[in-house]
């Protein structure tokens, strides 16, 4: 998690907290629950500092321990966490988790979707195909494989993924990195929860599902399309 990623997550924490408070212009369900989904080269603990910020605002925040095996199993893990929430949920994710937010966001409890510098795929799209449309980020060259499971090498993680963090913290994050299964990248979405296909769901008519921050300038192309 480099400085840009950290700042994006900090911005996301502030944005999610603000989304949980209804504005007077449009009636919205009160949100007290935030579910956070991690992407590749991480585990649920990568949201720890965001969770602390959200908790200080009085929100209930939960990180999904994404198995990173297949898209279906990752979505199922997110759905299990959503099922445990008491009331409406803001569902947020970072990088690869945009695939999961898009699929699991159809859950009736998910009344707000937050994409933090990540792709927002349409129905029938897969991550690997989308990734080919953009230059590869430097960290991708450092993926090492053990059978069907991949993860970043220590050198690539410390240099390209967490290069702006203190070395001690970066090594801890490397140690908790969750390997991902090759099949995960080929999983296709079956629908796009951000599309206006559920009448009366406010976030689908608003731009709040996107936290642009630095993402519009990322060479890796996390911001794949405008979210209107």
N, C-alpha and C positions, 0 to 999 in steps of 0.2 A: 504494500500500500504506500505509494509515494505521496509527496506533499499535496499534489494536485488531487489525488484520490481522497486523501484525508480531508482536504478542504471541501470537496464535493459532498462527502458524507456529513461534515459539519453543517454545510448549507442545507443538506437534506433534512437533518434533524430539526433545524429551525423551520423549514418549509412544512414538514409533516406536522409539527406542532401547530403551525398556523392553520393548516388545512383542517385540523380537528375542531377548530372553533368556527362555528357558522357565522357568516357575514349576513347583514340585514338584507342584501339585495336578492337573495335566492334562498328559499327554504331548504335546509339540508339536515340530514340526521346528525345528531351529536355523536362524535367519535371519541371513544375513550381507549380504544385498542389499536395498536400498531403492530403489524407482523412484518418482519424483515427477512429477506431471503438473500443469501450470499451467492456469489458466482464461483468461477474457477479459481484455483490456487488459494483457497481460503476455507475456513469453516465458520460456524455461527459466531465464534468469538470475535470475528473481525468487526462486528457491530457493537462491541462492548461500550465504546466511548459514546456512540450515538444513543445507545440504550440509556446510559446514565443521564444524558441531556434530556431525553424524552421523559424519563422518570421524574426529573426535577420539575417538569411542567405538570405533573400529575397524571400522565398517560401510562397505560399499561402496555409495555413493549415486550415482544417475544421474538427471538431469533429462531428461524427454522434451521435444523441441522440437515441441510440438503445432502442426500446421499451421493449425488453426482454420478449416478449409474446410468439411468436412462431418463429421458424427459418425462415419461409416464410416472416413474417412481419418484422423481423429484417433485412433480406436481402433486402426487398422492401425499407425500410428506407435508407439503404446504397445506393441503386440504385438511389433513388431520389437525394441524395447528389452528387453522381457521375454525374448525368445528368446536374447539375448546374455548373460543373467545365468547365472552358474554356481551353481545351487542355488535353494532356496526364496527367495521375494521378499515383502516388505511393499510393497504398492502403495498409494500415498497421492496424494490430490489436493485441490485447494482451489477454492472456488466451482464454476464450470461444470464443472470436471473430475470432479465427482461423476457426471455422465453417462458419462464415459469409464471411470472406475473401476468403475462398475456393469456396464458391458458387457465391458471387457477383463479384469475380475477373474475371469472364468470360466476363464482360463488356468490349467493345472495348476500352474504355478510360483507363482502368486499365492496364498500360504497365509495372508495377512493383508491385510485391506482397512482403510484409514484414511481416513475422511471428515473433512476439516478445515473446519468451518463451511460445509458444502455440502449440496446436495440429494442424497437417495438415491432416485432414481426406481425405480419398479417396472417390470416388463416392459410394453412398449407405450406408454410415456410419453415426451413430448418436453418440452424445456426451456421453450419459449415458452408452452405451455399451463400448465405448473407455475408459471411466473412470474406469470401473471395472477391467481393465487390470493392474492397478497401485495402490499402496497404497493410501488411502485417505489422503489428507492434513488435518492438525489439524482443520482448520477453518470449514471444512464440518460438523463437529459434532455440530457446533454452529448455523446451519440453523434453523430458526423458521418459521413455516407455518401459514398463515391465509387463510384458504380455499385452493385455488390452487396457491397461491403466497407465495414465500419464500424469506427470506433475512437473513443476519447474525444478531444474537443478538448483543447488544452493547458490551457485554463482549468479545465475540468471535472476533468481528471486531477490537476492540482496542488491544486485546492481540495477535491474530493470523494473522490478515490481515494488520493492521497498527501499529504493536507493536514497530517499530523502529522510528516512526515519533513523533514529539512533540505532547503531549497529546491534546493541543488546536487544532492543525491542524487535528489530527486523528478524533476528535469529529465532526469537520466540515464535513469531508469526510463521516463519518457515517451518518450524517444528510441528505446528498444528495444521499445516496445509493438508487439505483433503484431496487425495488423488481422484481423478475423474476417469470414467470409462469412455472408451472411444465411441461407443454407441450413443452416448449422450449427445454428441454433436450432430448426429444424423436424425434425431427425433424431430418430427414435424408437428407444428401446432394444428389443432383441429378447428380453432376459431380464434378471433381476436377480441378479447374482452374490452379493449378500448374503443371499439366501434359502437355506434349508437344503436344497439340491438336490444336494449332493455329499457322500455319506457319508464320515465320517472327517476332515472339514476343520474343525479346532477353532474358527477365528474365527467361523464361522457360528452358533455357539452362545453367543457371548460378546458383550459390549458394547464390545469394544475397537475396533471399526471406527468408532466415533464419538468425536471430540474436541469435546465440547460447548462448553467455555470460555465465550466471550461469545455464541456463535451462537444460543443459545436466546432471547436478547433482541434479536437483530438485526431491525429492522423489515422488512428485505428478505426475511426468512423463509428463510434458507439452511437452517436445520434444519427440513426439511419435515415429517418424521414421526419418532416415536421409533424408534430402531433397537434392537430387542429380539432 
